[in-house]
Amino acid sequence: MSAIFYADRTTTSENGRFALEARSPHNGTIHHRDGRVASEDEFAFKYREHQSEFRYRLFDTRPEGAVETSPRLVWERWQNHGEDSPGELVVGDSGWAVLRTDGDYPEVIAIGPDGRDTVRVRVTYKEFQPRGTVPPVGAVYDWPLERASCTTAGVLWDFDSWRVFFDHDGAPYFSWRAVWGERLVLDLRAGVAYTDERATPPDLLGAAVSEERRQVTSFLAGMVPRVDEVRALLTRPRAVEPEGDIVLAKNAYRVRAAVHLVGVHRLRECVPYLRVWEPVDIPSYTTDGGVMSAPWSLEGQLYRPVIHHALKLLGEQPRGFSPYGFIADELDVPERFPMPECLPDRHERAARVGPEMSAEQVLRLLGSPDLIRSPFWEYDLWDGANWSVLRLTWPSDSRTTRLATVEYVAPSWLESDDRVVEYLEH
């Protein structure tokens, strides 16, 4: 089983009035519920992993009619037996709170302004078969996801998701959209969960999408002035401890989820924001270089592939910054393989690609592919009126690094989210 680290967490509502916190005695910040001091006799305290017994508290930072300036404690709640520890906290402007728990039995738990659980939803994955007995204290609803990641750290589903509080017909609701498009809608006051978008009332679904669109647009507009701060934060040397705004660090990764939804909802008003983020060079991961032999490793970008995809869905042509690179990081000074960018004639250059070309030759001619999925490289080509895809297939024999086939295929990404989800899964 993987080690899971559950840190203490704090979040505030959008208007700043409410603050929600989660603290565990295993993090050394509070006592146990019975007043005991945590000790190194407890594995979770000694090694600071698999922390539990979290205490949740909601504070009103601007209590009406209060003389004192200190926040007022609204309610306190302790982690239930059989309930996983928190992965994320969300609090709304009216005091509603939502907990996302992480582990083998992840849940979404809504808590009213009075501190009582109003609805619990267990997030399930059809291919995940948990061992042992499912905890008896659990959800009253199941939200079965078609796709998720079943790992030794539990069922992971929340990456690049988006959640919003919203009102509809004078009542409070909450929506959580998974990256694959599956949506959970909670009627907070009635304690009802809509776990299948097809069964969600159309007007309610429309209200959720409308608020999602508004928040995505507002969020990206607010992040544009902070591009340089994000770049500095995410490209700092590993030995340098992060400093400053923890909220900025969280929002830096939410940018990608927001950009994805720009494409999903066709938010043309966000094109200027995407253009600001488009050149940002922030590597996200490295992996085996495939047909690029040693010392080259494949390097993926955090934002660019998703930004390019959203722009294309909006009828825009990306400028052509590299969504992938190849890096020789075993050298004394890491080096990137030289590739051209922002080629105005890439469509014409593509006609010169032929079988038996090497990966190095292709990269020097066309620059970075738009998608690398072994054994394919795909280049999206714009002829001034339509998109096409040049698909290059490399032989499965790792000893052969010459092109096997060159073909043009239809741009399936115009109709399917499979490609962008593949970007987001890295």
JOTALIN-V492532 format. One record per run of one state. SS is the DSSP state (A for helix, B for strand, O for the rest). FROM is the first residue (numbers start at 1). TO is the last residue. If there is no record, write none. Layout:
ss = [SS,SS]
from = [FROM,FROM]
to = [TO,TO]
This chain:
ss = [O,B,O,B,A,O,A,O,B,O,B,O,B,O,B,O,B,O,B,O,B,O,B,O,B,O,B,O,B,O,B,O,B,O,A,O,A,O,A,O,A,O,A,O,B,O,B,O,A,O,B,O,B,O,A,O,B,A,O,B,O,B,O,B,O,B,O,A,O,A,O]
from = [1,9,13,18,25,28,43,48,54,61,72,79,86,92,97,102,107,112,117,126,141,146,149,152,154,157,162,169,171,178,183,188,192,195,197,200,202,225,227,235,246,266,268,279,283,289,297,302,304,314,324,329,335,337,346,351,358,359,367,371,374,376,383,387,395,402,410,412,415,418,425]
to = [8,12,17,24,27,42,47,53,60,71,78,85,91,96,101,106,111,116,125,140,145,148,151,153,156,161,168,170,177,182,187,191,194,196,199,201,224,226,234,245,265,267,278,282,288,296,301,303,313,323,328,334,336,345,350,357,358,366,370,373,375,382,386,394,401,409,411,414,417,424,426]
